[in-house]
Amino acid sequence: MKRNATAVWQGSVKEGSGKLTTQSKVLDNAQYSFKTRFEDGIGTNPEELVAAAHAGCFTMQLSAFITEEGFTIDQIETNCVITMENFVITNSHLTVSAKVAEITNDAFQALVKKAEANCPISKLFNTEITSTATLA
């Protein structure tokens, strides 16, 4: 399987702007710029997209592990915060809340850590990955 996205940039880094398009067209010429990345401009930015990718990948992986253990999932919600310092991504923190029938907190926490270490996006990162998880 291969997936792709395209970035087109025009102008200098601070005054220029770009557009991002994904293969699926979910993003179709989505605007990004210096302001959307480092200030409060309207549009997206690479770190926001990485956060979305990590939250989505981790949540699917956690779902797979919970299902493999025979538990029924009502809902899993994951928020991902990407921290960038001095132009280096230093941390990806996942905050997870889940409703899973009959699972113990210890079993849930173990599966969260397993998903944190094994989702494909986690494996891609060269940074610290942390999580906080609660059962609802």
Contact map, one row per residue, 1 for C-alpha under 8 A:
1110000000000000000000000000000000000000000000000000000000000000000000000000000000000000000000000000000000000000000000000000000000000000
1111000000000000000000000000000000000000000000000000000000000000000000000000000000000000000000000000000000000000000000000000000000000000
1111100000000000000000100000000000000000000000000000000000000000000000000000000000000000000000000000000000000000000000000000000000000000
0111110000000000000001100000000000000000000000000000000000000000000000000000000000000000000000000000000000000000000000000000000000000000
0011111000000000000111100000000000000000000000000000000000000000000000000000000000000000000000000000000000000000000000000000000000000000
0001111100000000000111000000000000000000000000000000000000000000000000000000000000000000000000000000000000000000000000000000000000000000
0000111110000000011110000000000000000000000000000000000000000000000000000000000000000000000000000000000000000000000000000000000000000000
0000011111000000011100000000000000000000000000000000000000000000000000000000000000000000000000000000000000000000000000000000000000000000
0000001111100001111000000000000000000000000000000000000000000000000000000000000000000000000000000000000000000000000000000000000000000000
0000000111110001110000000000000000000000000000000000000000000000000000000000000000000000000000000000000000000000000000000000000000000000
0000000011111011100000000000000000000000000000000000000000000000000000000000000000000000000000000000000000000000000000000000000000000000
0000000001111111000000000000000000000000000000000000000000000000000000000000000000000000000000000000000000000000000000000000000000000000
0000000000111111100000000000000011000000000000000000000000000000000000000000000000000000000000000000000000000000000000000000000000000000
0000000000011111000000000000000011100000000000000000000000000000000000000000000000000000000000000000000000000000000000000000000000000000
0000000000111111100000000000000001000000000000000000000000000000000000000000000000000000000000000000000000000000000000000000000000000000
0000000011111111110000000000000011000000000000000000000000000000000000000000000000000000000000000000000000000000000000000000000000000000
0000000011101011111000000000001111000000000000000000000000000000000000000000000000000000000000000000000000000000000000000000000000000000
0000001111000001111100000000001110000000000000000000000000000000000000000000000000000000000000000000000000000000000000000000000000000000
0000001110000000111110000001111100000000000000000000000000000000000000000000000000000000000000000000000000000000000000000000000000000000
0000111100000000011111000011111100000000000000000000000000000000000000000000000000000000000000000000000000000000000000000000000000000000
0000111000000000001111101111110000000000000000000000000000000000000000000000000000000000000000000000000000000000000000000000000000000000
0001110000000000000111111111000000000000000000000000000000000000000000000000000000000000000000000000000000000000000000000000000000000000
0011100000000000000011111100000000000000000000000000000000000000000000000000000000000000000000000000000000000000000000000000000000000000
0000000000000000000001111110000000000000000000000000000000000000000000000000000000000000000000000000000000000000000000000000000000000000
0000000000000000000011111111000000000000000000000000000000000000000000000000000000000000000000000000000000000000000000000000000000000000
0000000000000000000011111111000000000000000000000000000000000000000000000000000000000000000000000000000000000000000000000000000000000000
0000000000000000000111011111110000000000000000000000000000000000000000000000000000000000000000000000000000000000000000000000000000000000
0000000000000000001111001111110000000000000000000000000000000000000000000000000000000000000000000000000000000000000000000000000000000000
0000000000000000001110000011111000000000000000000000000000000000000000000000000000000000000000000000000000000000000000000000000000000000
0000000000000000001110000011111100000000001100000000000000000000000000000000000000000000000000000000000000000000000000000000000000000000
0000000000000000111100000000111110000000011100000000000000000000000000000000000000000000000000000000000000000000000000000000000000000000
0000000000000000111100000000011111111000011110000000000000000000000000000000000000000000000000000000000000000000000000000000000000000000
0000000000001101110000000000001111111000101110000000000000000000000000000000000000000000000000000000000000000000000000000000000000000000
0000000000001111100000000000000111111110000000000000000000000000000000000000000000000000000000000000000000000000000000000000000000000000
0000000000000100000000000000000111111111110000000000000000000000000000000000000000000000000000000000000000000000000000000000000000000000
0000000000000000000000000000000111111111111110000000000000000000000000000000000000000000000000000000000000000000000000000000000000000000
0000000000000000000000000000000111111111100111100000000000000000000000000000000000000000000000000000000000000000000000000000000000000000
0000000000000000000000000000000001111111000000000000000000000000000000000000000000000000000000000000000000000000000000000000000000000000
0000000000000000000000000000000001111111100000000000000000000000000000000000000000000000000000000000000000000000000000000000000000000000
0000000000000000000000000000000000111111110000000000000000000000000000000000000000000000000000000000000000000000000000000000000000000000
0000000000000000000000000000000010111011111000000000000000000000000000000000000000000000000000000000000000000000000000000000000000000000
0000000000000000000000000000001100110001111100000000000000000000000000000000000000000000000000000000000000000000000000000000000000000000
0000000000000000000000000000011110010000111110000000000000000000000000000000000000000000000000000000000000000000000000000000000000000000
0000000000000000000000000000011110011000011111011000000000000000000000000000000000000000000000000000000000000000000000000000000000000000
0000000000000000000000000000000110011000001111111000000000000000000000000000000000000000000000000000000000000000000000000000000000000000
0000000000000000000000000000000000001000000111111100000000000000000000000000000000000000000000000000000000000000000000000000000000000000
0000000000000000000000000000000000001000000011111110000000000000000000000000000001000000000000000000000000000000000000000000000000000000
0000000000000000000000000000000000000000000111111111000000000000000000000000000001000000000000000000000000000000000000000000000000000000
0000000000000000000000000000000000000000000111111111100000000000000000000000000000000000000000000000000000000000000000000000000000000000
0000000000000000000000000000000000000000000001111111110000000000000000000000000001000000000000000000000000000000000000000000000000000000
0000000000000000000000000000000000000000000000111111111000000000000000000000000111000000000100000000000000000000000000000000000000000000
0000000000000000000000000000000000000000000000011111111100000000000000000000000100000000000000000000000000000000000000000000000000000000
0000000000000000000000000000000000000000000000001111111110000000000000000000000000000000000000000000000000000000000000001000000000000000
0000000000000000000000000000000000000000000000000111111111000000000000000000000100000000000000000000000000000000000000001100000000000000
0000000000000000000000000000000000000000000000000011111111100000000000000000011100000000000001000000000000000000000000000000000000000000
0000000000000000000000000000000000000000000000000001111111110000000000000000010000000000000000000000000000000000000000000000000000000000
0000000000000000000000000000000000000000000000000000111111111000000000000000000000000000000000000000000000000000000000111000000000000000
0000000000000000000000000000000000000000000000000000011111111100000000000000000000000000000000000000000000000000001100101100000000000000
0000000000000000000000000000000000000000000000000000001111111110000000000001110000000000000000000000000000000000000000000000000000000000
0000000000000000000000000000000000000000000000000000000111111111000000000000000000000000000000000000000000000000000000000000000000000000
0000000000000000000000000000000000000000000000000000000011111111100000000000000000000000000000000000000000000000001001100000000000000000
0000000000000000000000000000000000000000000000000000000001111111110000000000000000000000000000000000000000000011011000000000000000000000
0000000000000000000000000000000000000000000000000000000000111111111000001001000000000000000000000000000000000000000000000000000000000000
0000000000000000000000000000000000000000000000000000000000011111111100000000000000000000000000000000000000000000000000000000000000000000
0000000000000000000000000000000000000000000000000000000000001111111110000000000000000000000000000000000000000010001000000000000000000000
0000000000000000000000000000000000000000000000000000000000000111111111111000000000000000000000000000000000010010000000000000000000000000
0000000000000000000000000000000000000000000000000000000000000011111111111000000000000000000000000000000000000000000000000000000000000000
0000000000000000000000000000000000000000000000000000000000000001111111100000000000000000000000000000000000000000000000000000000000000000
0000000000000000000000000000000000000000000000000000000000000000111111100000000000000000000000000000000000000000000000000000000000000000
0000000000000000000000000000000000000000000000000000000000000000011111110000000000000000000000000000000000000000000000000000000000000000
0000000000000000000000000000000000000000000000000000000000000000011111111000000000000000000000000001111000000000000000000000000000000000
0000000000000000000000000000000000000000000000000000000000000000011001111100000000000000000000000001100000000000000000000000000000000000
0000000000000000000000000000000000000000000000000000000000000010011000111111000000000000000000000111100000000000000000000000000000000000
0000000000000000000000000000000000000000000000000000000000000000000000011111000000000000000000000111100000000000000000000000000000000000
0000000000000000000000000000000000000000000000000000000000000000000000001111100000000000000000000111000000000000000000000000000000000000
0000000000000000000000000000000000000000000000000000000000100010000000001111110000000000000000011110000000000000000000000000000000000000
0000000000000000000000000000000000000000000000000000000000100000000000000011111000000000000000011100000000000000000000000000000000000000
0000000000000000000000000000000000000000000000000000001100100000000000000001111100000000000001111000000000000000000000000000000000000000
0000000000000000000000000000000000000000000000000000001000000000000000000000111110000000000001110000000000000000000000000000000000000000
0000000000000000000000000000000000000000000000000011011000000000000000000000011111000000000111100000000000000000000000000000000000000000
0000000000000000000000000000000000000000000000000010000000000000000000000000001111100000001111000000000000000000000000000000000000000000
0000000000000000000000000000000000000000000000110110000000000000000000000000000111110000111110000000000000000000000000000000000000000000
0000000000000000000000000000000000000000000000000000000000000000000000000000000011111000111100000000000000000000000000000000000000000000
0000000000000000000000000000000000000000000000000000000000000000000000000000000001111111111000000000000000000000000000000000000000000000
0000000000000000000000000000000000000000000000000000000000000000000000000000000000111111110000000000000000000000000000000000000000000000
0000000000000000000000000000000000000000000000000000000000000000000000000000000000011111000000000000000000000000000000000000000000000000
0000000000000000000000000000000000000000000000000000000000000000000000000000000000011111100000000000000000000000000000000000000000000000
0000000000000000000000000000000000000000000000000000000000000000000000000000000000011111110000000000000000000000000000000000000000000000
0000000000000000000000000000000000000000000000000000000000000000000000000000000001111011111100000000000000000000000000000000001000000000
0000000000000000000000000000000000000000000000000000000000000000000000000000000001111001111100000000000000000000000000000000001100000000
0000000000000000000000000000000000000000000000000000000000000000000000000000000011110000111110000000000000000000000000000000001111000000
0000000000000000000000000000000000000000000000000010000000000000000000000000000111100000111111000000000000000000000000000000001111000000
0000000000000000000000000000000000000000000000000000000000000000000000000000000111000000001111100000000000000000000000000000000011110000
0000000000000000000000000000000000000000000000000000001000000000000000000000011110000000000111110000000000000000000000000000000011110000
0000000000000000000000000000000000000000000000000000000000000000000000000000011100000000000011111000000000000000000000000000000000111000
0000000000000000000000000000000000000000000000000000000000000000000000000001111000000000000001111100000000000000000000000000000000111100
0000000000000000000000000000000000000000000000000000000000000000000000000001110000000000000000111110000000000000000000000000000000001111
0000000000000000000000000000000000000000000000000000000000000000000000001111100000000000000000011111000000000000000000000000000000001111
0000000000000000000000000000000000000000000000000000000000000000000000001111000000000000000000001111100000000000000000000000000000000011
0000000000000000000000000000000000000000000000000000000000000000000000111110000000000000000000000111111000000000000000000000000000000011
0000000000000000000000000000000000000000000000000000000000000000000000111100000000000000000000000011111000000000000000000000000000000000
0000000000000000000000000000000000000000000000000000000000000000000000100000000000000000000000000001111100000000000000000000000000000000
0000000000000000000000000000000000000000000000000000000000000000000000100000000000000000000000000001111110110000000000000000000000000000
0000000000000000000000000000000000000000000000000000000000000000000000000000000000000000000000000000011111110000000000000000000000000000
0000000000000000000000000000000000000000000000000000000000000000000000000000000000000000000000000000001111111000000000000000000000000110
0000000000000000000000000000000000000000000000000000000000000000000000000000000000000000000000000000000111111100000000000000000000000000
0000000000000000000000000000000000000000000000000000000000000000000000000000000000000000000000000000001111111110000000000000000000000000
0000000000000000000000000000000000000000000000000000000000000000010000000000000000000000000000000000001111111111000000000000000000000010
0000000000000000000000000000000000000000000000000000000000000000000000000000000000000000000000000000000011111111100000000000000000001000
0000000000000000000000000000000000000000000000000000000000000000000000000000000000000000000000000000000001111111110000000000000000000000
0000000000000000000000000000000000000000000000000000000000000100110000000000000000000000000000000000000000111111111000000000000000000000
0000000000000000000000000000000000000000000000000000000000000100000000000000000000000000000000000000000000011111111100000000000000001000
0000000000000000000000000000000000000000000000000000000000000000000000000000000000000000000000000000000000001111111110000000000000100000
0000000000000000000000000000000000000000000000000000000000000100000000000000000000000000000000000000000000000111111111000000000000000000
0000000000000000000000000000000000000000000000000000000001001100100000000000000000000000000000000000000000000011111111100000000000000000
0000000000000000000000000000000000000000000000000000000001000000000000000000000000000000000000000000000000000001111111100100000011100000
0000000000000000000000000000000000000000000000000000000000000000000000000000000000000000000000000000000000000000111111100110000000000000
0000000000000000000000000000000000000000000000000000000000001000000000000000000000000000000000000000000000000000011111110110000000000000
0000000000000000000000000000000000000000000000000000000011001000000000000000000000000000000000000000000000000000001111111110000000000000
0000000000000000000000000000000000000000000000000000000010000000000000000000000000000000000000000000000000000000000001111111000000000000
0000000000000000000000000000000000000000000000000000110011000000000000000000000000000000000000000000000000000000000000111111100000000000
0000000000000000000000000000000000000000000000000000010001000000000000000000000000000000000000000000000000000000000111111111100010000000
0000000000000000000000000000000000000000000000000000000000000000000000000000000000000000000000000000000000000000000011111111110000000000
0000000000000000000000000000000000000000000000000000000000000000000000000000000000000000000000000000000000000000000000011111110000000000
0000000000000000000000000000000000000000000000000000000000000000000000000000000000000000000000000000000000000000000000001111111000000000
0000000000000000000000000000000000000000000000000000000000000000000000000000000000000000000000000000000000000000000000000011111100000000
0000000000000000000000000000000000000000000000000000000000000000000000000000000000000000111100000000000000000000000000000000111110000000
0000000000000000000000000000000000000000000000000000000000000000000000000000000000000000011100000000000000000000000000000000011111000000
0000000000000000000000000000000000000000000000000000000000000000000000000000000000000000001111000000000000000000000100000100001111100000
0000000000000000000000000000000000000000000000000000000000000000000000000000000000000000001111000000000000000000000100000000000111110000
0000000000000000000000000000000000000000000000000000000000000000000000000000000000000000000011110000000000000000100100000000000011111000
0000000000000000000000000000000000000000000000000000000000000000000000000000000000000000000011110000000000000000000000000000000001111100
0000000000000000000000000000000000000000000000000000000000000000000000000000000000000000000000111100000000001001000000000000000000111110
0000000000000000000000000000000000000000000000000000000000000000000000000000000000000000000000011100000010000000000000000000000000011111
0000000000000000000000000000000000000000000000000000000000000000000000000000000000000000000000001111000010010000000000000000000000001111
0000000000000000000000000000000000000000000000000000000000000000000000000000000000000000000000001111000000000000000000000000000000000111
